[in-house]
Amino acid sequence: TQTGNQRFIYISNTMTWDGAQAYCRMYYTDLASDRNASENSAIEGLLSGWTWFGLSRDGWKWADKTLFSTISWMTGKPDNALWHENCGYINNFQASDAQCSDIMPFFCYR
């Protein structure tokens, strides 16, 4: 299922982070980022539960290599609790780290 607005599209099919990124790059442009108030406003109302975004543990950067700075981390995160939590998701407008092999719905840029 797909819902969205002019900038973002929410894909409810669940995939791994790498699968989600490949899907976004094949059918749209890339996994979405939430880099500023404008993007935050654009996804408001579309977010539902744990959702992959283009956030990864490369110094915690978005897929476009900009630094992650606009959303707060969940308490105690990132913690790399399972030693392989290299991908980022958002839930209730807070970020956390997870294993990239976890499956979640995701946002793509249109």
BATOR-675203 format. One line per field, with one value per residue: residue number from 1; x, y, z of N, C-alpha, C in turn. Coordinates in steps of 0.2 Angstrom, whole numbers. Example, Ala and Ser with C-alpha at 12.3 -4.5 7.8 and 13.67 -1.06 7.14 Angstrom:
! BATOR-675203
n: 1 / 2
nx: 66 / 64
ny: -28 / -11
nz: 39 / 35
cax: 62 / 68
cay: -22 / -5
caz: 39 / 36
cx: 66 / 64
cy: -16 / 0
cz: 39 / 39
//
This chain:
! BATOR-675203
n: 1 / 2 / 3 / 4 / 5 / 6 / 7 / 8 / 9 / 10 / 11 / 12 / 13 / 14 / 15 / 16 / 17 / 18 / 19 / 20 / 21 / 22 / 23 / 24 / 25 / 26 / 27 / 28 / 29 / 30 / 31 / 32 / 33 / 34 / 35 / 36 / 37 / 38 / 39 / 40 / 41 / 42 / 43 / 44 / 45 / 46 / 47 / 48 / 49 / 50 / 51 / 52 / 53 / 54 / 55 / 56 / 57 / 58 / 59 / 60 / 61 / 62 / 63 / 64 / 65 / 66 / 67 / 68 / 69 / 70 / 71 / 72 / 73 / 74 / 75 / 76 / 77 / 78 / 79 / 80 / 81 / 82 / 83 / 84 / 85 / 86 / 87 / 88 / 89 / 90 / 91 / 92 / 93 / 94 / 95 / 96 / 97 / 98 / 99 / 100 / 101 / 102 / 103 / 104 / 105 / 106 / 107 / 108 / 109 / 110
nx: 4 / 2 / 4 / 4 / 12 / 16 / 30 / 35 / 33 / 24 / 27 / 19 / 22 / 33 / 51 / 68 / 81 / 91 / 84 / 73 / 79 / 84 / 72 / 66 / 76 / 74 / 61 / 58 / 67 / 76 / 78 / 69 / 74 / 74 / 77 / 75 / 63 / 53 / 53 / 50 / 37 / 31 / 30 / 22 / 8 / 9 / 17 / 18 / 20 / 35 / 47 / 57 / 70 / 81 / 93 / 109 / 122 / 135 / 143 / 131 / 122 / 111 / 104 / 109 / 121 / 121 / 122 / 114 / 103 / 91 / 81 / 76 / 85 / 78 / 77 / 92 / 97 / 107 / 112 / 117 / 114 / 113 / 125 / 125 / 118 / 115 / 107 / 95 / 79 / 63 / 51 / 37 / 42 / 55 / 71 / 80 / 91 / 93 / 95 / 100 / 94 / 81 / 63 / 53 / 40 / 42 / 48 / 49 / 58 / 49
ny: -6 / 11 / 27 / 45 / 62 / 76 / 76 / 65 / 47 / 34 / 17 / 3 / -10 / -22 / -22 / -26 / -14 / -12 / -18 / -9 / 3 / -1 / -3 / 10 / 17 / 11 / 13 / 26 / 39 / 39 / 32 / 41 / 56 / 66 / 80 / 93 / 106 / 108 / 96 / 88 / 92 / 89 / 75 / 73 / 65 / 55 / 46 / 30 / 21 / 10 / 15 / 14 / 25 / 35 / 33 / 30 / 21 / 28 / 38 / 42 / 47 / 54 / 46 / 54 / 59 / 70 / 76 / 69 / 77 / 83 / 77 / 70 / 57 / 42 / 39 / 33 / 29 / 31 / 13 / 2 / -11 / -25 / -26 / -25 / -15 / -5 / 3 / 16 / 20 / 28 / 32 / 38 / 51 / 51 / 45 / 29 / 15 / 0 / -17 / -19 / -30 / -31 / -30 / -17 / -5 / 9 / 25 / 34 / 46 / 55
nz: 0 / -4 / 2 / 3 / 0 / -10 / -9 / -1 / -1 / 7 / 10 / 14 / 13 / 21 / 22 / 23 / 28 / 17 / 7 / 6 / 3 / -10 / -17 / -16 / -24 / -36 / -40 / -36 / -29 / -18 / -1 / 11 / 20 / 35 / 36 / 40 / 46 / 37 / 30 / 40 / 43 / 32 / 32 / 43 / 50 / 41 / 46 / 54 / 67 / 68 / 56 / 42 / 38 / 28 / 35 / 42 / 51 / 47 / 54 / 58 / 47 / 34 / 19 / 9 / 13 / 22 / 38 / 52 / 62 / 65 / 72 / 88 / 97 / 103 / 121 / 127 / 115 / 100 / 103 / 99 / 103 / 99 / 92 / 79 / 74 / 63 / 55 / 54 / 61 / 62 / 75 / 82 / 79 / 84 / 83 / 81 / 83 / 73 / 68 / 51 / 45 / 50 / 47 / 41 / 37 / 26 / 20 / 5 / -5 / -17
cax: 0 / 6 / 1 / 9 / 10 / 20 / 37 / 36 / 28 / 25 / 27 / 18 / 26 / 39 / 57 / 75 / 83 / 94 / 78 / 69 / 83 / 84 / 65 / 66 / 80 / 72 / 54 / 57 / 73 / 80 / 75 / 68 / 77 / 70 / 83 / 73 / 56 / 49 / 52 / 46 / 30 / 28 / 29 / 18 / 2 / 10 / 21 / 14 / 24 / 42 / 47 / 64 / 71 / 88 / 98 / 113 / 128 / 141 / 143 / 124 / 121 / 106 / 107 / 112 / 127 / 120 / 122 / 108 / 103 / 85 / 76 / 80 / 85 / 74 / 81 / 97 / 99 / 109 / 116 / 120 / 113 / 115 / 132 / 125 / 112 / 118 / 102 / 90 / 72 / 59 / 45 / 34 / 46 / 61 / 75 / 83 / 95 / 91 / 98 / 97 / 90 / 74 / 59 / 48 / 38 / 47 / 47 / 54 / 57 / 45
cay: 0 / 17 / 34 / 50 / 68 / 78 / 75 / 58 / 41 / 29 / 11 / -1 / -17 / -22 / -24 / -24 / -7 / -12 / -19 / -3 / 8 / -3 / -2 / 17 / 19 / 8 / 16 / 33 / 42 / 36 / 32 / 48 / 59 / 71 / 85 / 100 / 107 / 107 / 89 / 85 / 94 / 85 / 68 / 73 / 62 / 49 / 41 / 26 / 15 / 10 / 16 / 15 / 31 / 34 / 35 / 24 / 22 / 31 / 44 / 44 / 52 / 52 / 43 / 59 / 60 / 75 / 74 / 68 / 82 / 87 / 73 / 68 / 50 / 39 / 38 / 28 / 27 / 24 / 9 / -4 / -16 / -31 / -26 / -24 / -10 / 0 / 7 / 20 / 20 / 33 / 30 / 44 / 57 / 50 / 40 / 23 / 11 / -7 / -21 / -18 / -35 / -31 / -28 / -12 / -1 / 14 / 31 / 36 / 52 / 54
caz: 0 / -4 / 3 / 3 / -2 / -16 / -8 / 1 / -1 / 13 / 8 / 20 / 13 / 25 / 19 / 26 / 26 / 11 / 2 / 6 / -1 / -17 / -19 / -17 / -29 / -42 / -41 / -34 / -29 / -12 / 6 / 13 / 25 / 38 / 38 / 42 / 49 / 31 / 28 / 46 / 42 / 26 / 34 / 49 / 48 / 37 / 50 / 58 / 70 / 66 / 49 / 40 / 34 / 25 / 41 / 44 / 55 / 44 / 57 / 58 / 41 / 30 / 13 / 4 / 17 / 26 / 45 / 56 / 67 / 66 / 76 / 94 / 98 / 109 / 126 / 127 / 108 / 98 / 108 / 95 / 108 / 96 / 89 / 72 / 73 / 59 / 52 / 58 / 60 / 66 / 78 / 85 / 78 / 87 / 80 / 85 / 78 / 73 / 63 / 45 / 42 / 52 / 42 / 43 / 31 / 24 / 16 / -1 / -9 / -24
cx: 4 / 2 / 6 / 7 / 15 / 27 / 39 / 31 / 29 / 23 / 25 / 20 / 32 / 45 / 63 / 77 / 86 / 89 / 74 / 73 / 83 / 77 / 64 / 70 / 78 / 65 / 53 / 64 / 78 / 75 / 75 / 72 / 72 / 75 / 81 / 65 / 51 / 48 / 48 / 39 / 27 / 26 / 24 / 11 / 3 / 13 / 16 / 18 / 32 / 43 / 55 / 64 / 78 / 93 / 102 / 119 / 134 / 142 / 136 / 122 / 114 / 109 / 110 / 118 / 126 / 120 / 115 / 108 / 96 / 80 / 80 / 80 / 81 / 79 / 86 / 99 / 103 / 113 / 119 / 120 / 115 / 121 / 131 / 119 / 115 / 114 / 97 / 83 / 69 / 53 / 43 / 39 / 53 / 65 / 78 / 87 / 92 / 95 / 95 / 93 / 83 / 70 / 54 / 46 / 43 / 45 / 52 / 53 / 53 / 50
cy: 6 / 23 / 39 / 57 / 70 / 76 / 68 / 53 / 36 / 22 / 6 / -8 / -17 / -25 / -23 / -17 / -7 / -14 / -13 / 2 / 6 / -2 / 6 / 19 / 16 / 12 / 23 / 37 / 39 / 35 / 39 / 50 / 64 / 76 / 91 / 101 / 106 / 100 / 86 / 86 / 90 / 78 / 67 / 70 / 56 / 44 / 37 / 20 / 16 / 10 / 17 / 22 / 30 / 36 / 29 / 26 / 24 / 38 / 47 / 49 / 49 / 49 / 48 / 62 / 67 / 73 / 74 / 73 / 85 / 83 / 70 / 60 / 48 / 39 / 32 / 26 / 32 / 20 / 3 / -10 / -23 / -32 / -25 / -19 / -4 / 4 / 10 / 20 / 26 / 30 / 36 / 50 / 57 / 44 / 35 / 19 / 4 / -11 / -20 / -24 / -35 / -28 / -23 / -9 / 5 / 20 / 32 / 43 / 51 / 56
cz: 0 / -2 / 3 / 1 / -8 / -15 / -5 / 0 / 4 / 9 / 14 / 19 / 17 / 21 / 24 / 24 / 19 / 5 / 1 / 2 / -8 / -20 / -21 / -23 / -36 / -44 / -40 / -35 / -24 / -6 / 8 / 19 / 28 / 41 / 41 / 44 / 43 / 29 / 34 / 45 / 37 / 28 / 40 / 46 / 44 / 41 / 54 / 60 / 67 / 59 / 47 / 36 / 32 / 30 / 42 / 48 / 51 / 47 / 58 / 53 / 38 / 23 / 8 / 8 / 21 / 34 / 48 / 62 / 69 / 71 / 82 / 94 / 103 / 115 / 126 / 120 / 105 / 103 / 105 / 100 / 105 / 92 / 82 / 70 / 70 / 55 / 56 / 56 / 64 / 69 / 82 / 85 / 82 / 84 / 84 / 80 / 79 / 68 / 56 / 42 / 45 / 47 / 45 / 36 / 31 / 20 / 11 / -3 / -15 / -29
//
